[in-house]
Amino acid sequence: MADHTSGDLSDSTFLTVAEVAATMRVSKMTVYRLVHNGDLPAVRVGRSFRVLEDDVNDYLRKSFYNAG
């Protein structure tokens, strides 16, 4: 995952769980599971989560595998 802990986040795009789910074509529950398992980094804002678009892209890029 991208390391944003010491970087400048002003140009970063944060996505809601619903936006991440739509991007990945999965349910919101799947996104919550990825966040709670630590597979997808997220920031808690009040009672909801926000996920960096770069982290979603990194997760998807690393999830590709060759079948067959």
N, C-alpha and C positions, 0 to 999 in steps of 0.2 A: 504494500500500500504506500501511497505517497506520504512523505513525512512533512507535515505542515506545522509541527509543534514549535518551531522557531522561525518559520517563514512569515512573509507578509500575506495575509488573507484578504486584503482589500480587493483584489481582482478575482477572488474565488467566487464560484456560484454554488450556493447551498440549495439542495433539493429537499422537498418534503418526502415522507415515506411513500405517499401516494404517487408522487412524481417518479421516484426511484422504481416503484412497482410497475408503473406504466412503461418506463424506459426499458426495464428488464423483461417485461411481459410475464410478470409473476404476480402473485397475490401480495397484499400488504403484509399478511401474516408471515410470508416467506422473508420479506425484508426485515421485519421485526426479529425473526429468528436469526438471520445473518448478523444483525446488530448485536443481539444479546449473546451470541456465540463468539463475538469478537472477530468474525470474518469480514465485517464491513464497518469501518470506523464511523462514528456518528457523534454529534454534539447534542446534548440534551438542552432544549430551550423550553422551560416551563414543564409541561406534561408531554411535550412532543419531541421528536428527534429531527435533526437536520443532518444531511449527508452531503459531503463535498462531491460535486460532479466528477472531479478528477479521481476520487476514490472509487466511484462507481465504475468509471472507465477502466481503472487499473484492475478492479476485481473481475470485470468481464474479460479483459485481455488475458489475465492469468488463468481463467477458467476454461479456455479453449483446450481441446484435446483432439487427437487424431483417432477416429474410430476405424478400426480395421487395419 
